[in-house]
Amino acid sequence: MSKVGIVMGSDSDLKVMSKAAAMLEKLGIEYEMTIISAHREPDELIEWTRSAADRGIGVMIAGAGMAAALPGMCAALFPLPVIGVPLSGKNLDGMDAVFSIMQMPPGVPVATVAIDGAMNAAILAAKILAVSDTDILNKIKAYTEEMKNTVKGKDAKLQEIGYKAYLEQK
């Protein structure tokens, strides 16, 4: 079974990127997580990324803010799918990272999720792996059913107690 590589440029990204790890744990998917700065540790990034497939990584999730070089560099060096997570920043609320990650040159694609969307990045990584792994596919189907049942439960509660009482419980 393939695992997922999670990489971020700073420990300040961990609060968001940990959501990817938590989702992968929920789905029972192995991962490795590391902090490597594309700008401060280019040699380490090259080594980690180029050897990732040999370590069993089938999909990479790269979180980055501001100039967001990390996902693009990973995509340039890693022959398998890379998912970029634009991280919210203090200046442009993550829009700078969105545009940096989305606007990759032809031949170097990076899938991009919402700002701070690490959980969705993990689900997308799982869906990519599920193409060739029925165990992961079944876990995704079960998770989808769980989400559906959660919403149905919330609606049943709303219908039972009304919106005012529902809001008071929040």
Number of C-alpha atoms within 10 A of each C-alpha: 12 18 21 26 25 25 27 26 24 15 11 10 18 18 10 19 27 15 18 25 24 15 18 21 13 11 20 13 21 15 19 14 18 15 18 20 18 22 12 10 12 14 13 13 22 18 11 19 22 16 14 22 19 9 13 15 22 23 26 30 28 32 32 31 28 21 14 27 19 27 30 25 19 27 23 19 17 22 15 14 20 28 27 34 34 31 26 22 16 9 9 11 15 23 18 18 25 24 15 21 29 18 14 16 9 6 8 17 19 25 17 23 19 17 21 23 20 29 21 18 30 27 17 17 24 26 16 16 22 17 10 12 14 11 15 20 18 13 18 17 12 13 15 12 11 12 12 11 12 12 11 12 12 12 12 12 14 15 11 11 11 12 12 9 12 14 10 7 7 5
